[in-house]
């Protein structure tokens, strides 16, 4: 028994005096540690990617994109109001004059103010008969909310009623209003656009979309100009040109 104990200690001591064995052991330990760290980082990134599907304002008032989904970047021309206006056939000189006048700054500010009062803190934010929907949710979730509204569910959000000054498309006498606070430069609003189109197609006699401005200027420097440009498009060509401008920005 004593000899076995003695041999055991002897083998352990000789192991640490053997440079080849010690080098092998240290290399193996280091490799396992690196693999563990890499695995932790991958899991952390995946977890962070599932946080949100919206552009949001943080507690500090700064605005940041918080989504793991990477949208394909639009071309620079899609962020140029004049290029958008030209692409839909508007008079460039008149459009630029309207944009330079800043006559629609107050209109955009009003939408922003009312959106803040209603609890909007990121884009896209929708209200389906007063029920808030935050982020670019999949169509299945929007459909559930519309069906609930059609069944009589009403939300209590403090959203201004639809007026003659709003931009509305869809059903002429809708049972459901989907009021969307959106940003023309927001990648999640862009991703949400096909979902809204699908809802209008499926519920064409029951649902209407109301578009309101909520430009997140801290992270989207062209959002304000694009919003005011859409109002100039409306001035020069009516509501049809507003929606052409809207679709051109989101679809390219």
N, C-alpha and C positions, 0 to 999 in steps of 0.2 A: 504494500500500500504506500509506504513512504517513497519507494522507488518510483512508483507511477506519479505521485505528486511531484517528485523531484524532476522527473522527465518532462512533465507538463510545463513546469516553470522554465525549464531549460529550453524547451521548444519555443515558448513565447519570447524569451529573451533573445534567442538566436534569430528569431524572425525580425526583431527590430534592429539587429546588427547586420542584417542582410540587405544591402542597398537595392538590389533588384526587386526583392519582395516588397520592400517599403515603398519604392517608387510606383510599383504596380497598384498597391493598396491606395496610395494617395491619389493616383490618376483615376481609379475607379470611383472613389468617394467624390472627387471634384466633378466627374461626369454626371453622377447621379444628382448632385446638387444643382448643376446647371439645367438638367432636364426638368427638375422640380420647379425651378424659377420660371422657365419658359412656359410650362403648363399653367402656372398660376397667372402669368400675364395674359395668356390666350383666354382663359376663363373670365378674367376681369374685363377684358375688352368686349367679349361677347355679352357679358352682363350689362355693361354700360351702354351697349348699342341698342338695348331693348327699352331704354328709358322713355322715349317720346317719339312722336311723329309730327312735331310741330316746331316752328320757330318761336321762342319764348322769351319773356322778360324775367330776369332773375330778381331775387330779393333786393339787390343793390340798385336795381333800375337798369342795369346793363342788359343787353339782349344777346342771346346766343342760340345757335342751332344745337339741338340736343337729340340727335338721331343717328343710329348706326347705318341708316339707309343712305347710300350715296347716289344722288340723282345725276343724270347726265347733264353737264352744264350747257345752258342755252348759248347761242351765239351772242356776241356783243351787240349786234344790231337789234336783238330782241329787247335789250335794255335801253335802246335809244328811241325816245318817243317820236322824234321826227322820222326816223327810219320806219317805225311801225306805221305812222300816219301815211307815209309815202306808199307803203306796201298795200294799203287798203284804199288807195286812190284819192286821198284828201289833198286839197291844195296846200302845198308845203309852206308857202309864204304866209297864208292866213293862219295855218296851224301854228307856225313858229311865233307869229305875232300874238296869238292867243296865249300860248305857253309863256312867253316873255312877260305878259301883262300880270301874271300871278293872280288873275281874277278868280281862280278856283281854289286858291289856298284856303280860304275860309270854309269852303264846302268840305274839303278833305279834313280840316281840323275839326269840324262838327262831327263827322263820322268817327274820328278818333276819340273825341270826348265822350260821345254817346256809347261807343264800344267799351271804353274804360268803365263807365258807369254801370254797364251791363255785366261787367266782370271779365271782359276779354283781356287776356294777358299773353296771347300768342296767336299765331296764324297757321293754318286756318282755324277759325272758331265759327261754328254754325249754331243756329237756334232753330229747332224744328217745332213750330207752334209753341215757342217759349222754352223748350227743353234744350239746354246747352250740349253741344257735341264738340269736344276739344280734339284737334289733330286731324290728320288725313287718314281717317279710319277706313277700313275696307268696305266695299259696297254692302256686304251682308249686314254690317252693323248699322249703316245708314238706312237700309231697308227695314230693319227692325224698328228703328225710331219712327220712320214714316208710317209704318203699319200701326204702331201704337198711337200716333197722332190721329190717324184716320179712325181709329177705334174710340177716340174721345179723350186721349191723354193730353193734358195741357201743362206746360211748364210754367214756372213762376218768375222767370228771369225778367229783369227790368229792361226790356228791349223796346225802343221806340216803334210805334205802329208803322206799318207800311203806308207811305204817302205817294202823292202824284210825282214827287221829286225823285223817288227811288228809281233805280234801274231794275226792271223786272222782266223775266222771260219765263215761258212755260205756260201753264194753264191760265185761261182768261178769267175764270171764276174758281180759283183754287180752294180746296179744302185745307190744304197745308201750305204754309209759307216756310221755305228754307232760307233763312237770312244768314248770309255768309259774310263775315268780316275777314278780308283777305288783303294780300300784299302781292303786287305784280312781280316782285323780284324774289319771292319766297319759293324755294324749291319744293316744299311740301304742299303749297297751294297748287303748284304746277302738277304735282303727282295726284292731287285731289280732284283736279279738273275733270278727268274721264269718269270718275265716280259720280260727280254731280250730273254730267251729261247722261249717264246711264239711268240715273234716277228720273230725270226729266223725260226720257224716252219711255221708260216703263210706266210712269205715272203721269202721262202727258195731259190728262184731263183733270188731274187732282192736285198736282204739285207745281208751285212756281218758285223760282230762285230769285232772291233779292240780293244784289251785290252791293256791299258797302266797303269803304276804304279803311284800311288799318296798316299803313306803311310803317315798317320797322326800320326807321332811318339809321339807327346806330349800326346795324349790320348790313343793310341793303341801301346803299347810297343813291341808287337810281329809283327807288320805290316811290318817293314823293313826286318826282317829275313824271313818272309813268302814270301815277294816279291822276295828277292834274291834266296830263295829256289825254287821258280817257274822257275827261269832262270836256276838253276842247273838241275831241272827236264827236262827242254828243252834240255840242253847239253847232258844229259845221255840217253834220250829217244826220242828226237825230239819233234816236235810240238804236236804230239798226247799225249805225256806224260805231256806236259805243260798244256793242256786242262783237262787231267785227274786230275792233281794236283789242278787246278783251281776249278773244279767241286767238288772235294773231300772237299776242304776247305769250299765252300759255301753251300754244301748240306750235308756233314757229312757222 
